[in-house]
Amino acid sequence: MTKEKDWWAWQLKAKAEPDPVERERIFRAGLKDFPESAELIYNFASFMTYVRKDYDEVEVERLYRKALELAPADTDIIGNFALFLTDVRRDDDEAERLYCKALAIDPEQANNTGNFAVFMYEIRKDNEAAERLYRKALELDPKHAIHTGNFANFMADTHKDDDEAQWLYRKALELDPKDAFNIGNFANFMWQSRKNNDGAERLYREALQLDPNHAGHTANFAEFMERIRSDFSEANRLYRLALKLDPNNKFAKQEYARFLKEHPEFAK
């Protein structure tokens, strides 16, 4: 492969390649030319984590650590490595240390603030700190659809304020009307908190039209069709589809086992 003049040329070449296997090969070739490029190393680590997915966790962790060694004050690298450590490596203590480091370097970085809010809520179970961080993130970037939706989930799940949760869900969908994740979560809220079953069904169908491979929303819709619509054939189909999409989805496994116990005619 032809040698490029700088790391950015390799990055552009990788970005233009639609085939993930070929894109990985381009990244690796680029790192042979520029083994000390923190940017290229970090981008390759992110690519392997979020695009390739079938990767060596140890290698990707090594890539993040190498990028941080080369650029120790880069808050994007620090924050994304924290995400990787929590989501993949399950090293929550180091992840928290990294979030704190990133926000000490740049306390106005909205993305790290919002991600740290999720961490404090889901991992540390510190609702007070999480709410403070969510509000700070949206103060810094009021147009961030993901953090708006995450804060809506928080407000709904902690039963703090359903009115604010609904306002946040609607705001998130104004910012990004095609975000299937937020639409599916709003469907859960409309069913379970607002008892608006017709609205919930419409939202579930919209979410799954946008992202038909989302096992979580598929399982939630299965439960809705079972419990609210009493459409047991459709519920059975949706539970089975959810498990096909993600055989390790705990909610789908648990609910489908219960469903089959209550409706043994589908246990074939």
N, C-alpha and C positions, 0 to 999 in steps of 0.2 A: 504494500500500500504506500502511496506517495507521501513523503514527509511534508508536513504542513509548517507554516512559518511561525505559528503561535498556538497556544492552547485553545483560543477562541475559535480558530479555524476548525479544529477537531470537534469542538462543541457544536458548531453550526452543521458540520457534516453528520454528526450523530443525530442531531435534532431533525434533519431532513430525511433520515432513513426510517421508513415505516415499519420495517421488519425488526422486531425486538432482538432476534438472534444476531442479525447483521449489525444492529446498533451496538450491541455489547462488543462485537469484534472491533468496531470502530473506536469505541472508548478505550479498549485495551491497547490498540495500536497507538492511540494518542498518548496514553500514559507511558508507553515505551519512549516516545519522543520527549515528553514533558513530565517526568516522574516526580518533579517537585512543584507541580502546579496544584495548589490547594483547591482552586476552583474546579479544575477538571476531576480531581479525586473526589471531591464532595458531590459533584453532579453525577458521577458514575455511581457512587454509593446510593444516592437518592433514586437513580434509575433502577438499580438492582432491587431496591426495597419496594418501590411502588409500581414498577412496570414488569420487570422480569419475574419477581416473586419466587421463582424456583432458584434459590441462591444459597450460597454457603454463608450462614450467619456470622461465623468467625471471620471470614474474609471481609464482609461488609463492615463489621465492627472495626477491623484493622484499618479499613479505608477511612472511616470517620475519624479515628484516632490520629491517623497520619495527616489528614486535612487540618485537624485542630493543632497538631504539632507545628504545622507550617503557618497557620493563621489563628493563633490562640485567642484573638479578640473578635473574630468574626461571629456575630450573634446569630446569623442564619445557620451556620454550621453547628454552633453550640445548641441552638434550639431544636434543630432536626435530629441531632444525635440524641438529645434527651427523649424525643418521641420514639426513636428507634429502641433505645434502652428500655423504655416502658413497654412498648407494644410487642417487641420481638424478644429481647433478652431478659425481660422481667427483672431488671436491676433498678428498682424504684428509688433507692437511696442515691445512687449516682445521678439518676435522672433529675431528682429534686435539686441536687447540688449544681447541676448544669443549668437548670432553669434560673436558679438564684444568681449564678454567675452571669448569665446572659442579661438579666434584668438589672444587675448592678452596673454592667457596661452601658446598657441602653435601656433605661426605665420607660422610655416612650415607644418601645417596639410593640405594636399592637398584637402582632401574631404570636409572639412568645408569651405575652400577657394572657391572651385568650387560651392558648394551649396549656399554660400553667394553671389556669382556672379549672379546665377539665381535669387535669391531674389532681388538683387539690380536692375536687369533688369526688371523682371516681376512685382514686387510689387512696388518698389520705382521709377521706370522709370528713373534711373540714369545710362545712357549708358556709361558715362565716367568711373565711378567707376566699373561698371560691366565688361567692357573690361579689365581694369587693373587687376581685380580679376581673370578673366578667364585666362589671360596670366600668372599670378602668379601660378595658380593652375596647369597649364600644364608645367610650368617650374619646379615645385616641383614633378610632376608625369606625365611625357610625355607619359606614356603608359596607361593612364586612358581613356578608350573608351567612357564612359558616358560624362565626362567633355569635351572631344574632340568634341563629337557630339553636346553637348549643345552650345559650342562656335561656331560651324559651323552654328547652328540655329540662334544664335545672329548675326553673320556676315551677313547671308543671310537676316534676317528680318530687320535689320537696314540699309541694302543696303550700307554697308561700303566697302565691298570688295568681289565680287562674286568669284573671282579667289581664294582668300584665303579660302572662304567658301567651295568651291568645293574640294580644297586640304584637308581641315579638315574633310569633310564628308568621303573622300576616306581613310584618315588616320584612322578615327574611325572604318571603316569597315575592314581595315587591322588588327586592334587590336582585333575586335570582329565581325567576318563575319556573325554571326547569331543573331545580335542585331536587332530585328524587328523594334524597335522604330527608330533607326538611319536610317535603310533602308527606312522606310516609309517617314521620313523627307527628306531624299535625293531624293526620288521620287518627293515630292512636289517641291523641288529646281530644279530638272532637267526639270520639266514641266514649272514652272512659271518663273524661272530665265533664264534657258538655252534653253528653247523651244525644248528640246530633248524629243519628245513625245514617241518614241519607247523605249528609255532608261527609261523614267518615268514609262511606263506601265509595263515593265519587273520588275522594282523595287517594284512597288505596289503589283504585284502578288507574288513576293518573300516575301515581308513583311507579307502579309496576309496568305501565306502558313505557315510561321513560327509562326504567332500569329493571328489565324482566329477570335479571340474574341476582337480584338482592334477596338472599335467603331470609333475612330477618323480617322484611316487610311482607314477604310471601307467607311466612308462618303467622305473622300477626293477622293478615287478611284471612287466613284459614280459620283462626280462632274466631274472628268476627263472623265469618259465614256460618260457622258451627253454632255459636252462642246466640247471635242476634238474628240471622236469617233462617236458621234451622235447615240450611241446605247442606246436608251431611255428605252427599256425593261430591259437591264442589269442595267442601272442607277437606275431605279425604284426598282429593286430587292436589289441592294446594299444600297440604302437609307433606305429601310424598314428593312434590316438586321442591319444596324447601329443603328437604333432606337430600335430594339429588344434587341441588345446588351447593349445599354445605352439609355433608354427613356428620360434622362435628358440632353443628349448631345446637347448643344445650336446650334452648327454649323449644325448638322444633321437636327434638327427640323426646323431651319430657311431655309436651302437649300431645304429640301423636300417640305416645304410649297410653296416656290417659284416654284419648279419643277412642282408640281401639278397644280398650277395656270397657268403655261405655257403649261402644257400637261394634260388637264383635263380628257383625255381618261384613265388615270391611277388612277383617283380618284374614287376607288370602295371600 
